[in-house]
Amino acid sequence: MGQSHSWTGCWRQEAEHEDAAPQCKIRVSSDPERVTFELHANKMHCLLCGDLSEEWQPAPPQASTFKALAGKDGKGLGLEAPLMWRHYWADGSKILRTELRTEAGNGEGAILRIDRKLGSGGNLSTKTQLVQGDALMELAELTWRRLPVEEAGEGPAPVAFLRGHGLPLASMEDRMKALDKVEELLADADMISKAQEMDRVVPPNWAGSGQMIRGGIAFYKGLLPEWTKPEPVPDMNPPIVKAGVEAGYEIHNEPKGVCINIAPWNAPATLSFGPTVSMLAAGNHVVIKPPDMVPNVSAAVRRLCQKYLHGYVWVEEGGKEVVERLIDEGADHLAFTGGGEIAKVVAARCAKTLTPLTLELGGKSPAFVDAGLDLDALRSVAKEIMETKVFKTGQFCCAHDYALVHKSVFKEFCSIFEEVVKDLGSRRQVRLIGRKQYESVKFLLKDADVQCIPTMDGEFQLNDEDMSVPMTGLLSPSFDRAVLKREIFGPIIPILAVGSQDEAIGIINRVGPKPLIAYCYTKGEAAEKAFVSGVPAGNIAVNGGPQRMIGNYAVSFGGTGPSGTGAGFWGKDALREFSNRKC
């Protein structure tokens, strides 16, 4: 488009009393094409985003604010909610046009048209018209003066907008209302499954994740009555300090303010909404930055939040430059889910504004399979690995990254693993989300240079065109291979024999120290205790997979060291994470 920069800025309407003059901020983004408006006029404040397209889309309720530009609050225009809208370039891309009509108008009713044109010095002129068939009624023409960047910033500022004009969230009643709105959103979230199918997100059907988030909302609603009350704490001062005077102490769980939630591409909708629910329950407004790798899911999240959570949540799409701009606004907390290298860049940027961080980073999550497990138990372990490696493609922070199997059951485990993989049939061939991810797994597979179980042949081979990889076990790769140095994030798993639990613990602490989850499959209570005490990790799962952990809303979930910091997904710890415990 080549003109997004000139169309990003802040303009104030020229008027006799400038302090009361309406102010409009606009940002045009070209990848994907969309336009954001921040409008302050007549004590009305709105922040809205729409696609740049001539296709009509359902408009959020707050789009009626645009009618005020027609004068007299837009009354008598015949435009009643719900509205449809569209934004597109006209007159050879010289005019940025917005049009609104009633949802039932089918293009035959009245259309409110707002044309914006840049003039000399970057000033903005707007013309508002009512279009009825072939008739065109001029309603208003306004001139807007571009404000200096140092005075008004470089365009819409969602963190500042929510901080100044967000809906109330301080009281328990306010938060209950916001959580109710999230439930309304989840009931209307069919578009997410369709978007995930288009973006190759696995599994595409989002109904199960939506139900899990509904359960989290119910859990928080149960916690809030106590959480929002002052929490008394004892006075531990010695008598000589008290000097006969008793003092009362209380902790108040105060909202931090405005939080940023940066979601990853592998679970884009789930991790857009999961931490956001925790943030809202703690009384914070939220800016979601969905992943740009899945544009259809990101747009669906934005449309749903704009429809149901306007004033509570804002969705800002885009890539690296958007993250930098949001961080530089100086939010009150930021949660990032993704890879460690990007996390370092995010953390360094947050340090400039002293923005507190929650990092959920994954890592090489090991699975230790102990001696003494019978064939049924070994089969259960193999099937659990399939759950994260096939049905979630291995592109999942909780996925088993490599398996350390006691030598006494190694042969049996490998035989059962091969059988379970073969039983998958066509599901063994797993599609990855994009070219970069596919090439990474392809490299790891070839670099390992070991026997594969089952063998890769026939229909089960690397498929460059479809970007798919067959679920495969890699037998005993050497520790200098990349597959045992990097997080795999795909449907392959190294399987190595170990002589003892102590050897397994030593390998874990050397190969991938402090993973997000360490899995231990054992029948021995002493072995369980040794594993729990010997493996530093964000979480430990004994004889169970990630679903039991993530599905328990009372459990804290988060990493440590290279696998992250903080716990922002579920539980009372998430409320603590996004609250200032003021005494």
C-alpha positions in Angstrom: 0.0 0.0 0.0 3.0 2.3 0.7 1.1 5.0 2.6 0.5 3.5 6.1 3.1 5.7 7.6 1.5 9.0 6.5 -1.9 7.7 7.7 -0.6 7.0 11.2 -1.0 9.9 13.5 -3.2 12.1 15.7 -5.5 14.9 14.5 -7.6 17.5 16.3 -10.6 19.2 14.8 -10.0 22.9 14.2 -12.4 24.8 16.5 -12.7 28.0 18.5 -12.0 26.2 21.8 -9.4 23.6 21.0 -9.5 22.1 24.5 -12.9 20.8 23.8 -12.3 19.9 20.2 -12.7 16.3 19.1 -9.5 14.4 18.6 -9.0 11.5 16.3 -6.1 9.0 16.1 -5.7 6.8 13.1 -3.3 4.0 12.3 -3.3 2.1 9.0 -1.5 -1.2 9.0 -0.6 -2.9 5.7 0.2 -6.4 6.8 -2.6 -7.5 7.0 -4.5 -4.5 5.8 -6.6 -3.0 8.6 -7.3 0.4 10.1 -7.5 1.5 13.7 -9.4 4.5 15.0 -9.2 6.2 18.4 -11.9 8.9 18.7 -12.5 11.3 21.6 -15.5 13.6 21.1 -18.4 14.9 23.2 -17.3 12.9 26.2 -17.4 9.8 24.0 -14.3 7.7 23.7 -13.9 4.7 21.4 -11.1 2.5 20.0 -12.0 0.4 17.0 -10.3 -1.6 14.4 -11.6 -2.9 11.0 -10.3 -4.7 8.0 -9.5 -2.7 4.9 -11.8 -4.4 2.4 -14.9 -3.5 0.3 -16.6 -6.5 1.9 -19.2 -5.6 4.5 -18.5 -7.0 8.0 -20.5 -6.9 11.3 -19.6 -3.7 13.1 -19.0 -3.6 16.9 -21.7 -1.8 18.9 -19.3 1.1 19.5 -19.2 1.8 15.7 -22.3 4.0 16.3 -19.9 6.6 17.6 -19.0 7.4 14.0 -22.5 8.8 13.6 -21.6 11.7 15.8 -19.4 13.0 13.0 -22.6 13.6 11.1 -23.7 16.2 13.7 -26.5 16.0 16.3 -25.2 12.7 17.5 -26.2 11.1 14.3 -29.9 11.1 15.1 -32.5 10.8 12.4 -30.2 9.0 10.0 -32.1 5.8 9.9 -29.1 3.8 11.0 -30.1 1.5 13.9 -28.0 -1.2 15.5 -26.8 -3.8 14.7 -24.7 -2.1 12.1 -22.5 -3.4 9.2 -19.3 -1.5 8.2 -16.5 -1.5 5.7 -13.3 0.5 5.2 -11.6 0.9 1.9 -9.5 3.1 -0.3 -11.3 5.4 -2.9 -10.3 7.8 -5.6 -7.1 6.1 -6.4 -6.2 5.4 -2.8 -6.3 9.1 -2.0 -9.4 8.8 0.3 -9.8 6.5 3.3 -13.5 5.7 3.4 -15.6 4.2 6.1 -19.3 3.2 5.4 -21.9 2.1 7.8 -25.4 0.6 7.2 -28.0 -1.3 9.2 -27.4 -5.1 9.2 -30.8 -5.6 7.6 -30.3 -3.1 4.9 -28.8 -5.5 2.4 -27.2 -2.6 0.6 -30.6 -1.0 -0.1 -31.0 1.2 2.9 -29.2 4.4 4.0 -25.4 4.3 4.1 -23.4 6.7 6.2 -20.1 7.5 4.4 -17.1 9.2 6.0 -14.3 10.2 3.6 -10.9 11.2 4.9 -8.3 12.9 2.8 -4.8 14.1 3.7 -3.9 17.6 2.7 -1.0 19.9 2.9 1.1 19.7 6.0 -0.5 16.3 6.8 -3.7 17.9 7.9 -6.9 15.8 7.5 -10.2 16.8 6.0 -13.3 14.7 6.5 -16.6 14.7 4.6 -19.7 12.9 6.0 -22.5 12.0 3.6 -25.7 10.1 3.7 -26.2 7.9 0.7 -29.7 6.6 -0.1 -29.8 4.9 -3.5 -28.8 7.5 -6.1 -29.4 10.4 -3.6 -26.5 11.8 -1.7 -26.9 14.2 1.3 -24.0 16.3 2.5 -23.9 16.2 6.3 -20.7 17.7 7.5 -17.2 18.8 6.4 -14.5 19.1 9.0 -10.8 20.0 9.0 -8.4 18.3 11.4 -4.9 19.6 12.3 -2.2 17.0 12.6 -0.6 17.1 16.1 3.1 16.7 16.7 4.2 13.2 17.7 5.7 14.5 20.9 2.3 15.9 21.9 0.0 13.0 20.9 2.1 10.0 20.0 2.2 8.1 16.8 -1.4 7.0 16.6 -3.8 4.9 18.6 -2.3 3.8 22.0 -4.3 0.9 23.4 -2.5 0.6 26.7 -3.1 4.3 27.4 -6.7 4.1 26.1 -7.6 1.3 28.4 -5.9 2.9 31.3 -7.9 6.1 30.8 -11.2 4.9 29.3 -11.5 1.2 30.1 -14.7 0.0 31.7 -14.5 -0.4 35.5 -12.9 -3.6 36.9 -12.0 -2.7 40.5 -14.9 -4.4 42.3 -15.9 -8.0 42.5 -19.2 -7.1 40.7 -17.2 -5.4 37.9 -15.1 -8.5 37.4 -18.0 -10.9 37.4 -19.6 -8.8 34.7 -16.5 -9.0 32.6 -16.2 -12.7 33.0 -19.9 -13.1 32.0 -19.0 -11.2 28.8 -16.2 -13.7 28.1 -18.7 -16.5 28.5 -20.9 -14.8 25.9 -17.9 -14.6 23.6 -17.2 -18.3 24.1 -20.7 -19.2 23.1 -20.2 -17.4 19.8 -16.8 -18.8 19.0 -17.5 -21.1 16.1 -15.4 -18.9 13.9 -12.3 -19.8 15.8 -12.5 -23.5 14.7 -12.9 -22.4 11.1 -10.0 -20.0 11.4 -7.8 -22.6 13.0 -8.5 -25.0 10.1 -7.5 -22.3 7.6 -4.3 -21.5 9.5 -3.3 -25.3 9.9 -3.6 -25.1 13.7 -4.0 -28.6 15.2 -6.4 -29.6 16.5 -8.6 -27.2 14.5 -11.7 -27.8 16.5 -11.6 -25.3 19.4 -14.7 -26.5 21.2 -12.7 -28.5 23.9 -10.4 -25.6 24.6 -13.4 -23.2 24.9 -15.0 -25.5 27.4 -11.8 -25.6 29.4 -11.8 -21.8 29.6 -15.4 -21.8 30.7 -14.4 -24.0 33.5 -11.6 -21.6 34.4 -14.2 -18.8 34.5 -16.4 -20.7 36.9 -13.3 -21.4 39.1 -12.4 -17.7 39.3 -16.0 -16.7 40.1 -15.8 -19.0 43.1 -12.5 -17.4 44.2 -13.4 -13.8 43.8 -15.6 -13.2 46.8 -12.7 -14.0 49.1 -10.0 -12.6 46.9 -11.5 -9.1 46.8 -11.7 -9.0 50.6 -8.9 -7.6 52.7 -6.7 -10.4 53.9 -5.7 -10.0 57.6 -2.2 -10.8 58.7 -0.8 -11.1 62.2 1.4 -8.5 63.8 4.7 -10.3 64.4 6.5 -7.4 66.0 8.1 -8.1 69.5 6.5 -6.6 72.6 9.3 -4.0 72.9 8.3 -2.6 69.4 4.6 -2.8 70.0 5.0 -0.8 73.3 1.5 -1.8 74.3 -0.1 -0.6 71.1 -1.8 -3.3 69.0 -1.8 -2.7 65.2 -3.9 -4.2 62.4 -2.4 -5.4 59.1 -4.2 -6.3 55.9 -3.2 -7.3 52.4 -5.4 -5.8 49.6 -5.2 -7.6 46.3 -5.1 -4.6 44.0 -5.3 -4.9 40.2 -2.0 -4.0 38.5 -3.7 -2.0 35.8 -3.2 -2.8 32.1 -1.6 -6.1 31.1 -0.3 -7.3 27.7 -0.8 -10.9 26.7 1.5 -12.0 23.8 0.1 -15.3 22.5 2.0 -18.0 20.5 1.1 -19.5 17.2 0.8 -23.1 18.4 -2.3 -22.5 20.6 -3.3 -19.0 19.4 -6.8 -18.8 20.6 -6.4 -20.8 23.8 -3.4 -18.7 24.9 -5.1 -15.5 23.8 -8.0 -16.2 26.1 -6.6 -18.3 28.9 -4.2 -15.8 30.5 -6.7 -13.0 29.6 -9.3 -14.6 31.8 -6.8 -14.6 34.7 -5.9 -11.0 34.1 -9.6 -9.9 34.0 -10.4 -11.9 37.2 -7.6 -10.0 38.9 -9.2 -6.7 37.8 -6.9 -5.8 34.9 -7.6 -4.5 31.4 -5.9 -6.5 28.7 -4.2 -5.9 25.4 -3.9 -9.2 23.5 -1.2 -9.5 20.8 -2.1 -12.6 18.9 0.5 -14.3 16.6 0.9 -12.9 13.1 1.7 -16.4 11.8 -2.0 -17.3 12.0 -3.8 -14.3 10.5 -7.3 -15.9 10.4 -7.3 -16.8 14.0 -5.9 -13.4 15.0 -8.6 -11.6 13.1 -11.3 -13.9 14.7 -10.0 -13.2 18.2 -10.0 -9.4 17.4 -13.5 -9.5 16.0 -14.9 -11.4 19.0 -13.1 -9.3 21.6 -14.3 -6.1 19.9 -17.9 -7.4 19.9 -18.0 -8.7 23.4 -15.2 -7.2 25.5 -14.8 -3.7 24.2 -13.6 -1.5 27.1 -12.1 -4.5 28.8 -9.8 -6.1 26.2 -8.1 -4.8 23.0 -6.5 -6.9 20.3 -3.6 -5.5 18.5 -2.4 -7.6 15.5 1.0 -7.4 13.8 4.5 -8.5 14.2 7.7 -7.5 16.0 7.1 -3.7 15.5 3.7 -4.0 17.3 5.3 -5.8 20.2 7.9 -3.1 20.5 5.3 -0.3 20.4 3.1 -2.0 23.0 6.0 -2.6 25.4 7.1 1.0 25.0 3.7 2.3 26.1 4.7 1.1 29.6 2.1 -1.5 30.6 1.7 -2.7 34.2 2.5 -6.4 33.4 3.3 -8.5 30.3 2.8 -12.2 29.8 4.7 -13.8 26.9 4.4 -17.4 25.7 6.9 -18.5 23.1 10.5 -19.4 22.6 13.5 -18.5 24.8 15.5 -16.5 22.3 12.5 -14.2 21.5 11.8 -14.0 25.3 15.3 -12.5 25.9 14.5 -9.7 23.4 11.1 -9.1 25.0 12.5 -9.1 28.5 15.3 -6.6 27.5 12.7 -4.3 26.0 10.5 -4.5 29.1 13.5 -3.6 31.2 13.5 -0.2 29.7 10.1 0.6 31.2 10.5 -1.7 34.2 7.5 -3.7 33.1 7.0 -6.9 35.2 7.1 -10.1 33.2 5.6 -13.6 33.1 7.4 -15.9 30.7 6.1 -19.4 29.6 8.8 -20.8 27.4 8.6 -24.6 27.2 12.0 -26.3 26.7 13.0 -30.0 26.5 10.4 -31.7 28.7 11.7 -35.3 29.4 9.9 -38.5 30.1 11.5 -41.1 32.4 10.1 -44.6 32.0 11.1 -46.7 35.1 11.8 -50.4 35.5 9.0 -52.6 36.7 6.2 -51.2 34.4 4.1 -53.9 32.9 3.1 -54.0 29.2 -0.2 -52.2 29.9 1.6 -49.4 31.7 4.1 -49.1 28.8 1.3 -49.0 26.3 -0.3 -46.2 28.3 2.9 -44.2 28.2 3.2 -44.6 24.5 -0.4 -43.5 23.9 0.2 -40.5 26.1 3.2 -39.5 24.0 0.9 -39.8 20.9 -1.5 -37.3 22.5 1.1 -34.5 22.6 3.1 -35.6 19.5 0.4 -36.5 17.0 -3.0 -35.1 18.1 -1.2 -31.8 19.1 1.6 -32.3 16.4 4.3 -32.0 19.0 4.0 -28.2 18.5 3.0 -27.9 22.2 5.0 -26.5 25.1 4.0 -29.5 27.2 4.9 -32.1 24.6 7.3 -35.0 25.6 10.6 -34.0 24.0 12.6 -37.2 24.6 12.2 -40.4 26.5 14.7 -42.1 28.8 13.7 -45.7 29.3 15.1 -48.1 31.9 17.1 -50.7 30.0 15.1 -53.5 31.7 12.0 -52.5 29.7 13.6 -50.7 26.8 13.0 -53.5 24.3 9.4 -54.0 25.3 8.7 -50.2 25.2 10.2 -49.8 21.7 8.1 -52.7 20.4 4.9 -51.3 21.9 5.8 -47.7 20.8 6.2 -49.0 17.2 2.9 -50.9 17.4 1.0 -47.8 18.8 2.4 -45.6 16.0 1.4 -48.1 13.3 -2.1 -48.3 14.8 -2.5 -44.6 14.0 -2.9 -45.4 10.3 -3.1 -42.3 8.2 -3.0 -40.1 11.3 0.7 -40.9 11.6 1.5 -38.3 8.9 1.4 -35.0 10.8 1.0 -31.6 9.1 3.0 -28.8 10.6 1.9 -25.2 10.8 4.4 -23.6 8.4 7.5 -23.9 6.3 9.9 -22.7 9.0 8.6 -25.3 11.5 8.7 -28.1 9.0 12.3 -27.4 7.8 13.4 -27.3 11.5 11.9 -30.8 12.2 13.2 -32.1 8.9 16.7 -31.0 9.8 16.6 -32.6 13.3 15.4 -35.8 11.8 18.1 -36.0 9.2 20.8 -34.8 11.5 20.0 -37.5 14.1 21.1 -40.2 11.6 19.7 -43.1 13.6 17.3 -46.0 13.2 13.6 -44.8 13.1 10.7 -46.7 14.6 8.6 -47.4 12.7 10.6 -47.1 9.5 9.8 -44.1 7.3 8.6 -45.5 3.9 5.6 -45.7 1.6 3.1 -43.0 2.5 4.9 -42.2 5.7 7.8 -40.0 4.6 8.9 -36.3 4.8 6.5 -34.4 2.5 7.9 -31.1 1.4 4.8 -30.0 -0.4 2.3 -30.8 2.4 4.8 -29.8 5.1 4.1 -33.0 7.0 6.3 -35.4 9.0 5.4 -39.0 10.1 5.3 -39.7 13.8 8.7 -41.4 14.5 10.8 -42.6 17.3 14.6 -42.0 17.0 16.6 -44.8 18.6 19.5 -43.7 20.8 20.9 -40.6 19.0 24.2 -39.4 20.4 24.1 -36.4 22.7 26.0 -34.2 20.3 23.1 -34.3 17.8 20.8 -31.3 17.5 17.7 -33.3 18.4 19.1 -33.6 22.0 20.2 -30.0 22.1 17.2 -28.1 20.8 13.5 -28.2 21.7 12.0 -30.4 19.0 8.5 -29.0 18.7 7.3 -31.7 16.2 6.2 -35.3 15.9 9.5 -37.1 16.5 10.9 -38.3 19.8 14.4 -39.6 20.7 14.2 -42.8 22.8 17.3 -43.7 24.8 18.1 -46.5 27.3 19.3 -45.7 30.8 20.7 -48.0 33.4 19.2 -46.3 36.4 17.0 -43.5 37.6 20.1 -41.6 38.8 21.5 -41.8 35.2 18.2 -40.5 33.9 18.2 -37.6 36.3 21.8 -36.7 35.4 20.9 -36.7 31.7 17.9 -34.5 32.3 19.8 -31.9 34.3 22.5 -31.9 31.7 20.6 -32.0 28.4 17.8 -29.6 29.2 17.9 -28.3 32.7 14.8 -26.9 34.4 12.2 -27.9 31.8 8.6 -26.7 31.8 7.4 -30.2 32.7 9.3 -33.4 33.6 7.3 -36.6 33.3 8.0 -39.7 35.4 6.3 -43.0 34.9 7.0 -45.4 37.8 5.4 -47.7 40.3 7.9 -47.0 43.1 7.2 -44.4 45.7 10.9 -44.0 46.4 11.6 -43.5 42.7 8.9 -40.9 42.5 10.3 -38.9 45.5 13.8 -39.1 44.1 12.6 -37.8 40.7 10.7 -35.0 42.2 13.6 -33.9 44.4 16.3 -34.5 41.8 14.8 -32.7 38.8 14.4 -28.9 39.0 11.4 -28.1 36.7 8.5 -25.8 36.4 6.2 -28.8 37.0 6.5 -32.5 37.6 3.9 -35.0 36.3 4.0 -38.5 37.8 2.1 -41.2 35.9 0.1 -38.6 34.1 0.1 -36.3 31.1 -0.2 -32.6 30.7 -4.0 -32.6 30.3 -4.6 -33.6 33.9 -2.3 -30.8 35.0 -3.7 -28.0 32.7 -7.3 -29.1 33.3 -6.9 -28.6 37.1 -7.7 -25.0 37.7 -6.4 -25.1 41.2 -2.9 -26.0 40.0 -0.2 -23.5 39.4 1.4 -23.8 36.0 4.6 -22.1 34.8 8.3 -22.6 34.1 11.5 -21.9 36.0 14.8 -20.5 34.6 15.1 -21.2 30.9 11.5 -22.6 30.8 10.0 -19.4 32.1 9.1 -17.4 35.2 5.8 -16.8 37.0 2.5 -18.6 36.7 -0.1 -16.9 34.6 -2.4 -19.6 33.3 -4.7 -20.9 36.1 -5.3 -20.9 39.8 -4.9 -18.6 42.7 -1.2 -18.2 41.7 -2.4 -16.5 38.5 -4.5 -14.1 40.5 -1.4 -13.3 42.6 0.7 -13.0 39.4 -1.5 -10.2 38.0 -2.2 -8.4 41.3 -0.3 -6.0 43.5 -0.6 -7.4 47.0 -0.7 -4.1 48.9 -0.3 -4.1 52.6 
